[in-house]
């Protein structure tokens, strides 16, 4: 498989901040509710909808695992709001992202290993690849704005390849 090698790096709040933010369940402060029988974790997500009517819909995605090496030939962006991904059952995954721009610069594309129990929020208009699951039938809780024309897909001028993700 030909293309420029894209290394998968460990994610951190600092590295990911230009694309969105991380939601790490290990650092959320639980609030005891329901007569002490349940913990609630507030995510404090600012949806930041565009001028279009916001229609955020919670979903469950079931994703097949990907085979490596993996060719990255296009990315997508959502001009009318954020996307929130949180894995069920502690599943780890890979997020491929690029900064907001008219055209995608292949040199600006980054890949991050998102560890189990960590979710991500991708800012409006940030280029990103679809979910890259490393386990078969992984399920994710997803919130996205369901308005017309909210998914723009663009090919990358230079194909990128994730050869391996160095299983962590």
N, C-alpha and C positions, 0 to 999 in steps of 0.2 A: 504494500500500500504506500503510495507516494504522497508526500506532503510535508510541510514544515512540522517538526516535532513540537508538541504542546505538553509541557511538564505539568503534572498535577501537584499542586503545593498544598500544604496544610493551611487551613483557613484560620484567620484571626479577625477580631473585630476591626483592627486597624487596616489590615489588607483588604477587607471586604467593604469598608465604609463608603468608597466612591460608587459602589453598585447598589447598596442597600444596607441591611443590618442583619445580625444574627439573633436568634432567639434560642438561648441555651436553657433548657429546663432546669439544669443543675444550679443556675444562678437566679431563677425566679423566686420571689418570696411568696410562699404559700399563705393563703388566708383560710382559716378554718371556718366552715359554714355548715349549714344543715344540722344544727344541734351537735356539732363536733364529729359528724360522720363523713365529712368530705373536705378535701383541700381544693381551693380554687386558685389558679395561677393567672393573674392578669397579664395579658400580652402587650397592652398599650400600643396597639398598631394604629398609626395615623394613616388612614386610607388615601388621603390627598387626591380625591377625584378631580378630574378635569371639569371644564365648564359643562360638559355633557351630563345628563342625568346619570347619577351613580346607580348601578344595579349590581352590587356586590353579592355574589352567590357562593355559598360554601359548597365544596365538592369533595369527593373522594376519587383520587386517581389510583389505578392499579397499574404498575409499571413492570414490564419485563426487564430482566437484566440485560446488559449490553455485552457484546463480545469485543474483545480487544485484540489487535489494535482497532481503534474506533475513528472513523473519518468524520471530521467536523467540516461540513461544506456550506452551512448556512446558520444564521441566527435569527431570532425573532425579538420584537419589542412590542410593548403595549403602551400606546400614547395616552390612554384614558385611565390610567391608574396602576397601582402596585399589584404584585402577585406575591402571595404568601404560601410557602410550602413547609409543612411539618410532617415528618415521617411517623407512621404508627409503628409500634413494636421496636423502637430503637434502631431503625434501619439507617445505615450510612449511605451517602450518595455523592455524586460529583456534580458540581455546578460550573458551567462554562459561561463566562460573562465578558462583555466589552463595554467601554464607556459610551455615554450618550454622544452620538454623532450622526451626521447625515449618512455617511458611508462607513462601513466597518473597516478599520485598519487591522490587518491580520497580526501586526506586531503588538497591538494593544490587547489582544484576546488573552484571557487568563482562565485557568482551570483550578478549582479548589476541591479538596476532599472535605466533605461535610460529615463530621463524625455522628455516631448515633446519639439520639436525644437532642439534636440541634436542628433547628429550622432556619429558614432564611426568608427575608422579605426583599424582593427585588424592586427597586425604585421604578417609577414611571419612566418609560422611554429608554431604559437600560437594555442593551442588546444581551440576549442570553440564549442558550441552547435549551431544548426541551429536557425534561428530567432524564438524568443518566443514572439509572439504578444499577447497583452492583450485586443485588440479590433478586432472584426471580420472584415475581408477584408481590413486589413491595407496594405497600399502600401509603398514600400521602393524603393528609388533609390539606386542601387547597382553597384559598379565597381569591377570587378574581372578579374584575368588573365585566359583566356580561352586557356590553353595549356594542352596537354595530361598529365595524372597522377598528376594533381594538387589538388586532394582531397583524403586525406588519412583518413579513419574512423577507430576508435579503441574503443572497449568496455572498460568500466571502471570496474575494479575488484570488486568494492563495489558499488552497486546501490545507487544513491542519489535521494532525494525527495525534491521538492519545494512544501511545504504544502500550502503556500499562499504568495502573494507578498505585502500584506498590502497596498491596493489601496491608492495611494497618490493623 
